[in-house]
Amino acid sequence: MGVFITFEGPEGSGKSTQARLLYERLQALGYPAILTREPGGTRIGEMIRRILVDLRHTEMAPTTETLLFAAARAQLVSELVRPYLNTGGIVLCDRYADSTFAYQGYGLGRDLDELQAITAVATGGLLPDLTFYLDLDVEAGLQRKRTARDRAVEAANPGSTFTTPPEWNRLDARDLAYHQRVVAGFAELMRSDPARWRRFSAEQPVTTLAEQIFHEADLVLRRALRLETHG
Ligand code: TYD
């Protein structure tokens, strides 16, 4: 019943680019595939995303944050992911529940069993078949994001000092120690379920990395197809 592939990694690791490249390649090969993202991916989810990333929302309680991510995920799974998997399609998702364990669990210190319970309610227990982790030094990733933001501000307002940060959100703005806990959390998640994860260095050229990701995805898709054909 379909194949569910997710992308995880720290800020600025380029996972959105890689998710898109894999999506385009699968489509070109004639695979039925959709690409979506978290938080977001649905009309309701994108509205929740705007609340989550808004730099003005400094008063947001950690429980609120956790439940909003879960709410966006519940909508995505029920509206898009499950129905598409049920038709036998491939769903590519830029972040999924692992991000909640890494960011709200290891990053913010929320209880992991509690997050497990909330996630089970939101997803009905749906797990990815394959998860790519794009590995990048935390400081390098944040720097990449800041540079992208500064370029976007400059492009939108040439020569001005206007500073609406289009690429810099409430969650990026947390301190370095937080982002380091997140990355250590991802390492722990990968250790606890090695069969599902594929870890690649995000410091390689975009096309090299895309090739490695496609190769791994292709193996998993062929296996899924064989299983379907042979019962
Ligand atoms: P994303 O759009 O992937 O941003 P980026 O391209 O900066 O990595 O995710 C938005 C932010 O939300 C990002 O800082 C990670 C965070 N996040 C959580 O804290 N918990 C979650 O469950 C998810 C899905 C994302």
py3Dmol code that shows the C-alpha trace and the ligand (Angstrom):
import py3Dmol

protein = """\
ATOM      1  CA  MET A   1       0.000   0.000   0.000  1.00  0.00           C
ATOM      2  CA  GLY A   2       2.129   2.864  -1.237  1.00  0.00           C
ATOM      3  CA  VAL A   3       5.507   4.026   0.040  1.00  0.00           C
ATOM      4  CA  PHE A   4       6.008   6.812   2.551  1.00  0.00           C
ATOM      5  CA  ILE A   5       9.366   8.625   2.414  1.00  0.00           C
ATOM      6  CA  THR A   6      10.350  11.477   4.729  1.00  0.00           C
ATOM      7  CA  PHE A   7      13.237  13.961   4.857  1.00  0.00           C
ATOM      8  CA  GLU A   8      14.769  15.197   8.103  1.00  0.00           C
ATOM      9  CA  GLY A   9      17.727  17.315   9.085  1.00  0.00           C
ATOM     10  CA  PRO A  10      18.760  20.507  10.827  1.00  0.00           C
ATOM     11  CA  GLU A  11      17.967  23.995   9.544  1.00  0.00           C
ATOM     12  CA  GLY A  12      19.636  24.830   6.248  1.00  0.00           C
ATOM     13  CA  SER A  13      20.515  21.225   5.380  1.00  0.00           C
ATOM     14  CA  GLY A  14      18.843  21.520   1.970  1.00  0.00           C
ATOM     15  CA  LYS A  15      16.275  18.792   2.583  1.00  0.00           C
ATOM     16  CA  SER A  16      13.493  20.731   0.846  1.00  0.00           C
ATOM     17  CA  THR A  17      15.618  20.964  -2.303  1.00  0.00           C
ATOM     18  CA  GLN A  18      16.438  17.263  -2.156  1.00  0.00           C
ATOM     19  CA  ALA A  19      12.801  16.318  -1.559  1.00  0.00           C
ATOM     20  CA  ARG A  20      11.826  18.321  -4.632  1.00  0.00           C
ATOM     21  CA  LEU A  21      14.585  16.799  -6.782  1.00  0.00           C
ATOM     22  CA  LEU A  22      13.559  13.267  -5.817  1.00  0.00           C
ATOM     23  CA  TYR A  23       9.923  14.139  -6.498  1.00  0.00           C
ATOM     24  CA  GLU A  24      10.738  15.482  -9.972  1.00  0.00           C
ATOM     25  CA  ARG A  25      12.830  12.450 -10.816  1.00  0.00           C
ATOM     26  CA  LEU A  26      10.167   9.964  -9.689  1.00  0.00           C
ATOM     27  CA  GLN A  27       7.552  11.844 -11.664  1.00  0.00           C
ATOM     28  CA  ALA A  28       9.721  11.838 -14.769  1.00  0.00           C
ATOM     29  CA  LEU A  29      10.025   8.053 -14.400  1.00  0.00           C
ATOM     30  CA  GLY A  30       6.260   7.762 -14.281  1.00  0.00           C
ATOM     31  CA  TYR A  31       5.886   6.872 -10.604  1.00  0.00           C
ATOM     32  CA  PRO A  32       2.699   8.167  -8.967  1.00  0.00           C
ATOM     33  CA  ALA A  33       4.137  10.552  -6.359  1.00  0.00           C
ATOM     34  CA  ILE A  34       3.211  13.602  -4.327  1.00  0.00           C
ATOM     35  CA  LEU A  35       5.418  16.010  -2.402  1.00  0.00           C
ATOM     36  CA  THR A  36       4.278  17.701   0.776  1.00  0.00           C
ATOM     37  CA  ARG A  37       5.708  19.316   3.888  1.00  0.00           C
ATOM     38  CA  GLU A  38       5.325  19.730   7.620  1.00  0.00           C
ATOM     39  CA  PRO A  39       4.080  21.727   9.276  1.00  0.00           C
ATOM     40  CA  GLY A  40       1.686  22.490   6.423  1.00  0.00           C
ATOM     41  CA  GLY A  41       0.773  20.632   3.253  1.00  0.00           C
ATOM     42  CA  THR A  42      -2.959  21.244   3.627  1.00  0.00           C
ATOM     43  CA  ARG A  43      -4.985  24.449   3.744  1.00  0.00           C
ATOM     44  CA  ILE A  44      -5.534  24.059   7.489  1.00  0.00           C
ATOM     45  CA  GLY A  45      -1.969  22.884   8.089  1.00  0.00           C
ATOM     46  CA  GLU A  46      -0.519  25.926   6.315  1.00  0.00           C
ATOM     47  CA  MET A  47      -2.605  28.186   8.569  1.00  0.00           C
ATOM     48  CA  ILE A  48      -1.256  26.357  11.621  1.00  0.00           C
ATOM     49  CA  ARG A  49       2.262  26.753  10.188  1.00  0.00           C
ATOM     50  CA  ARG A  50       1.866  30.516  10.066  1.00  0.00           C
ATOM     51  CA  ILE A  51       0.966  30.565  13.763  1.00  0.00           C
ATOM     52  CA  LEU A  52       3.941  28.340  14.623  1.00  0.00           C
ATOM     53  CA  VAL A  53       6.654  30.261  12.774  1.00  0.00           C
ATOM     54  CA  ASP A  54       5.475  33.828  13.526  1.00  0.00           C
ATOM     55  CA  LEU A  55       8.339  35.680  15.207  1.00  0.00           C
ATOM     56  CA  ARG A  56       5.830  37.734  17.231  1.00  0.00           C
ATOM     57  CA  HIS A  57       4.498  34.668  19.038  1.00  0.00           C
ATOM     58  CA  THR A  58       7.111  34.738  21.776  1.00  0.00           C
ATOM     59  CA  GLU A  59       4.540  33.814  24.420  1.00  0.00           C
ATOM     60  CA  MET A  60       3.663  30.433  22.874  1.00  0.00           C
ATOM     61  CA  ALA A  61       3.707  27.705  25.548  1.00  0.00           C
ATOM     62  CA  PRO A  62       5.697  24.548  24.701  1.00  0.00           C
ATOM     63  CA  THR A  63       2.524  22.458  25.052  1.00  0.00           C
ATOM     64  CA  THR A  64       0.706  24.690  22.577  1.00  0.00           C
ATOM     65  CA  GLU A  65       3.601  24.389  20.147  1.00  0.00           C
ATOM     66  CA  THR A  66       3.670  20.601  20.474  1.00  0.00           C
ATOM     67  CA  LEU A  67      -0.078  20.255  19.967  1.00  0.00           C
ATOM     68  CA  LEU A  68      -0.105  22.613  16.979  1.00  0.00           C
ATOM     69  CA  PHE A  69       2.551  20.519  15.219  1.00  0.00           C
ATOM     70  CA  ALA A  70       0.469  17.431  16.050  1.00  0.00           C
ATOM     71  CA  ALA A  71      -2.724  19.090  14.784  1.00  0.00           C
ATOM     72  CA  ALA A  72      -1.120  20.032  11.469  1.00  0.00           C
ATOM     73  CA  ARG A  73       0.184  16.456  11.169  1.00  0.00           C
ATOM     74  CA  ALA A  74      -3.213  14.918  11.945  1.00  0.00           C
ATOM     75  CA  GLN A  75      -4.770  16.970   9.153  1.00  0.00           C
ATOM     76  CA  LEU A  76      -2.023  16.070   6.688  1.00  0.00           C
ATOM     77  CA  VAL A  77      -2.192  12.345   7.423  1.00  0.00           C
ATOM     78  CA  SER A  78      -5.954  12.166   7.186  1.00  0.00           C
ATOM     79  CA  GLU A  79      -6.452  14.532   4.249  1.00  0.00           C
ATOM     80  CA  LEU A  80      -3.474  13.646   2.064  1.00  0.00           C
ATOM     81  CA  VAL A  81      -0.994  11.000   3.182  1.00  0.00           C
ATOM     82  CA  ARG A  82      -3.230   8.040   4.010  1.00  0.00           C
ATOM     83  CA  PRO A  83      -5.597   8.482   1.075  1.00  0.00           C
ATOM     84  CA  TYR A  84      -2.671   8.691  -1.363  1.00  0.00           C
ATOM     85  CA  LEU A  85      -0.845   5.712   0.154  1.00  0.00           C
ATOM     86  CA  ASN A  86      -4.099   3.767  -0.108  1.00  0.00           C
ATOM     87  CA  THR A  87      -4.098   4.288  -3.869  1.00  0.00           C
ATOM     88  CA  GLY A  88      -0.608   2.726  -3.971  1.00  0.00           C
ATOM     89  CA  GLY A  89       1.185   6.072  -4.480  1.00  0.00           C
ATOM     90  CA  ILE A  90       4.476   7.400  -3.119  1.00  0.00           C
ATOM     91  CA  VAL A  91       4.303  10.220  -0.577  1.00  0.00           C
ATOM     92  CA  LEU A  92       7.390  12.372  -0.064  1.00  0.00           C
ATOM     93  CA  CYS A  93       7.228  14.567   3.022  1.00  0.00           C
ATOM     94  CA  ASP A  94       9.635  17.326   4.060  1.00  0.00           C
ATOM     95  CA  ARG A  95       9.773  16.587   7.850  1.00  0.00           C
ATOM     96  CA  TYR A  96       7.413  14.373   9.834  1.00  0.00           C
ATOM     97  CA  ALA A  97       7.010  13.062  13.381  1.00  0.00           C
ATOM     98  CA  ASP A  98      10.764  12.554  13.900  1.00  0.00           C
ATOM     99  CA  SER A  99      11.046  16.350  13.940  1.00  0.00           C
ATOM    100  CA  THR A 100       8.685  16.474  16.911  1.00  0.00           C
ATOM    101  CA  PHE A 101      10.865  14.036  18.864  1.00  0.00           C
ATOM    102  CA  ALA A 102      14.019  15.932  17.908  1.00  0.00           C
ATOM    103  CA  TYR A 103      12.757  19.536  18.323  1.00  0.00           C
ATOM    104  CA  GLN A 104      10.089  19.353  21.030  1.00  0.00           C
ATOM    105  CA  GLY A 105      11.514  16.249  22.746  1.00  0.00           C
ATOM    106  CA  TYR A 106      15.306  16.517  22.764  1.00  0.00           C
ATOM    107  CA  GLY A 107      15.319  20.254  21.967  1.00  0.00           C
ATOM    108  CA  LEU A 108      12.665  21.593  24.342  1.00  0.00           C
ATOM    109  CA  GLY A 109      12.851  18.735  26.849  1.00  0.00           C
ATOM    110  CA  ARG A 110       9.281  17.469  26.467  1.00  0.00           C
ATOM    111  CA  ASP A 111       8.677  13.955  27.788  1.00  0.00           C
ATOM    112  CA  LEU A 112       9.322  11.460  24.970  1.00  0.00           C
ATOM    113  CA  ASP A 113       6.613   8.988  26.048  1.00  0.00           C
ATOM    114  CA  GLU A 114       4.094  11.804  26.095  1.00  0.00           C
ATOM    115  CA  LEU A 115       5.169  12.833  22.579  1.00  0.00           C
ATOM    116  CA  GLN A 116       4.843   9.232  21.482  1.00  0.00           C
ATOM    117  CA  ALA A 117       1.250   9.176  22.707  1.00  0.00           C
ATOM    118  CA  ILE A 118       0.383  12.503  21.051  1.00  0.00           C
ATOM    119  CA  THR A 119       2.012  11.379  17.796  1.00  0.00           C
ATOM    120  CA  ALA A 120       0.113   8.089  17.820  1.00  0.00           C
ATOM    121  CA  VAL A 121      -3.163  10.020  18.133  1.00  0.00           C
ATOM    122  CA  ALA A 122      -2.190  12.426  15.332  1.00  0.00           C
ATOM    123  CA  THR A 123      -0.938   9.808  12.866  1.00  0.00           C
ATOM    124  CA  GLY A 124      -2.857   6.691  13.849  1.00  0.00           C
ATOM    125  CA  GLY A 125       0.580   5.064  14.108  1.00  0.00           C
ATOM    126  CA  LEU A 126       1.626   5.763  10.505  1.00  0.00           C
ATOM    127  CA  LEU A 127       5.423   5.485  10.195  1.00  0.00           C
ATOM    128  CA  PRO A 128       7.605   6.278   7.177  1.00  0.00           C
ATOM    129  CA  ASP A 129       9.011   3.344   5.200  1.00  0.00           C
ATOM    130  CA  LEU A 130      12.217   5.298   4.607  1.00  0.00           C
ATOM    131  CA  THR A 131      13.691   8.469   6.119  1.00  0.00           C
ATOM    132  CA  PHE A 132      16.586  10.486   4.696  1.00  0.00           C
ATOM    133  CA  TYR A 133      18.687  12.452   7.140  1.00  0.00           C
ATOM    134  CA  LEU A 134      20.750  15.286   5.700  1.00  0.00           C
ATOM    135  CA  ASP A 135      23.626  15.767   8.016  1.00  0.00           C
ATOM    136  CA  LEU A 136      25.075  19.229   8.503  1.00  0.00           C
ATOM    137  CA  ASP A 137      26.975  21.026  11.221  1.00  0.00           C
ATOM    138  CA  VAL A 138      24.456  23.128  13.182  1.00  0.00           C
ATOM    139  CA  GLU A 139      26.344  26.400  12.879  1.00  0.00           C
ATOM    140  CA  ALA A 140      26.939  25.923   9.153  1.00  0.00           C
ATOM    141  CA  GLY A 141      23.224  25.268   8.613  1.00  0.00           C
ATOM    142  CA  LEU A 142      22.077  28.323  10.558  1.00  0.00           C
ATOM    143  CA  GLN A 143      24.610  30.406   8.659  1.00  0.00           C
ATOM    144  CA  ARG A 144      23.259  29.084   5.322  1.00  0.00           C
ATOM    145  CA  LYS A 145      19.757  30.108   6.391  1.00  0.00           C
ATOM    146  CA  ARG A 146      20.825  33.574   7.515  1.00  0.00           C
ATOM    147  CA  THR A 147      22.586  34.147   4.217  1.00  0.00           C
ATOM    148  CA  ALA A 148      19.477  33.034   2.299  1.00  0.00           C
ATOM    149  CA  ARG A 149      17.370  35.372   4.404  1.00  0.00           C
ATOM    150  CA  ASP A 150      19.679  38.339   3.880  1.00  0.00           C
ATOM    151  CA  ARG A 151      19.720  37.726   0.131  1.00  0.00           C
ATOM    152  CA  ALA A 152      15.924  37.550   0.022  1.00  0.00           C
ATOM    153  CA  VAL A 153      15.574  40.782   2.013  1.00  0.00           C
ATOM    154  CA  GLU A 154      18.091  42.518  -0.247  1.00  0.00           C
ATOM    155  CA  ALA A 155      16.344  41.218  -3.403  1.00  0.00           C
ATOM    156  CA  ALA A 156      12.946  42.405  -2.175  1.00  0.00           C
ATOM    157  CA  ASN A 157      14.246  45.793  -1.040  1.00  0.00           C
ATOM    158  CA  PRO A 158      17.421  46.655  -2.919  1.00  0.00           C
ATOM    159  CA  GLY A 159      19.600  49.065  -1.000  1.00  0.00           C
ATOM    160  CA  SER A 160      17.144  49.442   1.871  1.00  0.00           C
ATOM    161  CA  THR A 161      17.522  48.540   5.534  1.00  0.00           C
ATOM    162  CA  PHE A 162      14.020  47.114   5.697  1.00  0.00           C
ATOM    163  CA  THR A 163      14.244  43.875   7.682  1.00  0.00           C
ATOM    164  CA  THR A 164      11.252  41.593   7.340  1.00  0.00           C
ATOM    165  CA  PRO A 165      12.937  38.192   7.500  1.00  0.00           C
ATOM    166  CA  PRO A 166      11.134  35.958   4.993  1.00  0.00           C
ATOM    167  CA  GLU A 167      13.212  32.863   5.668  1.00  0.00           C
ATOM    168  CA  TRP A 168      13.942  33.276   9.346  1.00  0.00           C
ATOM    169  CA  ASN A 169      11.303  32.022  11.741  1.00  0.00           C
ATOM    170  CA  ARG A 170      10.514  31.787  15.449  1.00  0.00           C
ATOM    171  CA  LEU A 171      11.973  28.284  15.605  1.00  0.00           C
ATOM    172  CA  ASP A 172      15.228  29.158  13.816  1.00  0.00           C
ATOM    173  CA  ALA A 173      15.718  32.020  16.240  1.00  0.00           C
ATOM    174  CA  ARG A 174      16.322  29.670  19.189  1.00  0.00           C
ATOM    175  CA  ASP A 175      19.854  29.483  20.554  1.00  0.00           C
ATOM    176  CA  LEU A 176      22.687  27.323  19.299  1.00  0.00           C
ATOM    177  CA  ALA A 177      22.519  24.941  22.274  1.00  0.00           C
ATOM    178  CA  TYR A 178      18.896  24.193  21.381  1.00  0.00           C
ATOM    179  CA  HIS A 179      19.788  23.345  17.785  1.00  0.00           C
ATOM    180  CA  GLN A 180      22.662  21.168  19.023  1.00  0.00           C
ATOM    181  CA  ARG A 181      20.279  19.206  21.273  1.00  0.00           C
ATOM    182  CA  VAL A 182      18.001  18.741  18.254  1.00  0.00           C
ATOM    183  CA  VAL A 183      20.831  17.255  16.186  1.00  0.00           C
ATOM    184  CA  ALA A 184      21.899  14.980  19.064  1.00  0.00           C
ATOM    185  CA  GLY A 185      18.253  13.933  19.287  1.00  0.00           C
ATOM    186  CA  PHE A 186      18.175  12.991  15.610  1.00  0.00           C
ATOM    187  CA  ALA A 187      21.320  10.886  16.153  1.00  0.00           C
ATOM    188  CA  GLU A 188      19.540   9.065  18.985  1.00  0.00           C
ATOM    189  CA  LEU A 189      16.448   8.476  16.833  1.00  0.00           C
ATOM    190  CA  MET A 190      18.614   7.026  14.052  1.00  0.00           C
ATOM    191  CA  ARG A 191      20.360   4.704  16.516  1.00  0.00           C
ATOM    192  CA  SER A 192      17.036   3.386  17.792  1.00  0.00           C
ATOM    193  CA  ASP A 193      15.679   2.490  14.327  1.00  0.00           C
ATOM    194  CA  PRO A 194      18.628   2.123  11.911  1.00  0.00           C
ATOM    195  CA  ALA A 195      16.732   0.129   9.263  1.00  0.00           C
ATOM    196  CA  ARG A 196      14.473   3.059   8.404  1.00  0.00           C
ATOM    197  CA  TRP A 197      17.106   5.811   8.181  1.00  0.00           C
ATOM    198  CA  ARG A 198      19.647   6.739   5.478  1.00  0.00           C
ATOM    199  CA  ARG A 199      22.113   9.373   6.556  1.00  0.00           C
ATOM    200  CA  PHE A 200      24.007  11.491   4.045  1.00  0.00           C
ATOM    201  CA  SER A 201      26.333  14.446   4.349  1.00  0.00           C
ATOM    202  CA  ALA A 202      24.601  17.642   3.239  1.00  0.00           C
ATOM    203  CA  GLU A 203      27.994  19.162   2.509  1.00  0.00           C
ATOM    204  CA  GLN A 204      28.235  17.472  -0.894  1.00  0.00           C
ATOM    205  CA  PRO A 205      27.223  19.086  -4.177  1.00  0.00           C
ATOM    206  CA  VAL A 206      23.439  19.116  -4.614  1.00  0.00           C
ATOM    207  CA  THR A 207      23.508  16.781  -7.637  1.00  0.00           C
ATOM    208  CA  THR A 208      25.796  14.206  -5.952  1.00  0.00           C
ATOM    209  CA  LEU A 209      23.516  14.069  -2.952  1.00  0.00           C
ATOM    210  CA  ALA A 210      20.425  13.836  -5.176  1.00  0.00           C
ATOM    211  CA  GLU A 211      21.986  10.836  -6.934  1.00  0.00           C
ATOM    212  CA  GLN A 212      22.639   9.015  -3.643  1.00  0.00           C
ATOM    213  CA  ILE A 213      19.117   9.715  -2.434  1.00  0.00           C
ATOM    214  CA  PHE A 214      17.567   8.533  -5.684  1.00  0.00           C
ATOM    215  CA  HIS A 215      19.604   5.310  -5.585  1.00  0.00           C
ATOM    216  CA  GLU A 216      18.370   4.450  -2.067  1.00  0.00           C
ATOM    217  CA  ALA A 217      14.771   5.423  -2.825  1.00  0.00           C
ATOM    218  CA  ASP A 218      14.837   3.345  -5.997  1.00  0.00           C
ATOM    219  CA  LEU A 219      15.949   0.246  -4.059  1.00  0.00           C
ATOM    220  CA  VAL A 220      13.102   0.645  -1.593  1.00  0.00           C
ATOM    221  CA  LEU A 221      10.549   1.327  -4.340  1.00  0.00           C
ATOM    222  CA  ARG A 222      11.641  -1.722  -6.353  1.00  0.00           C
ATOM    223  CA  ARG A 223      11.366  -3.886  -3.262  1.00  0.00           C
ATOM    224  CA  ALA A 224       7.870  -2.543  -2.534  1.00  0.00           C
ATOM    225  CA  LEU A 225       6.841  -3.168  -6.131  1.00  0.00           C
ATOM    226  CA  ARG A 226       8.187  -6.760  -6.044  1.00  0.00           C
ATOM    227  CA  LEU A 227       6.288  -7.437  -2.831  1.00  0.00           C
ATOM    228  CA  GLU A 228       3.111  -6.147  -4.453  1.00  0.00           C
ATOM    229  CA  THR A 229       3.563  -8.184  -7.638  1.00  0.00           C
ATOM    230  CA  HIS A 230       4.411 -11.401  -5.827  1.00  0.00           C
ATOM    231  CA  GLY A 231       1.837 -11.029  -3.095  1.00  0.00           C
TER     232      GLY A 231
END
"""
ligand_1 = """\
25
TYD
P 10.845 23.546 7.971
O 9.836 24.136 7.106
O 11.372 22.192 7.598
O 12.004 24.593 8.129
P 13.506 24.530 7.690
O 13.501 24.600 6.196
O 13.942 25.748 8.373
O 14.139 23.322 8.232
O 10.292 23.443 9.457
C 9.891 24.590 10.149
C 10.417 24.560 11.546
O 9.579 23.733 12.362
C 11.811 24.027 11.704
O 12.501 24.920 12.564
C 11.628 22.718 12.421
C 10.369 22.924 13.200
N 9.585 21.716 13.546
C 9.408 21.364 14.875
O 9.928 22.029 15.783
N 8.637 20.275 15.184
C 8.003 19.532 14.236
O 7.306 18.543 14.556
C 8.195 19.910 12.852
C 7.520 19.139 11.751
C 8.991 21.012 12.551
"""
view = py3Dmol.view(width=600, height=400)
view.addModel(protein, "pdb")
view.setStyle({"model": 0}, {"cartoon": {"style": "trace"}})
view.addModel(ligand_1, "xyz")
view.setStyle({"model": 1}, {"stick": {}})
view.zoomTo()
view.show()
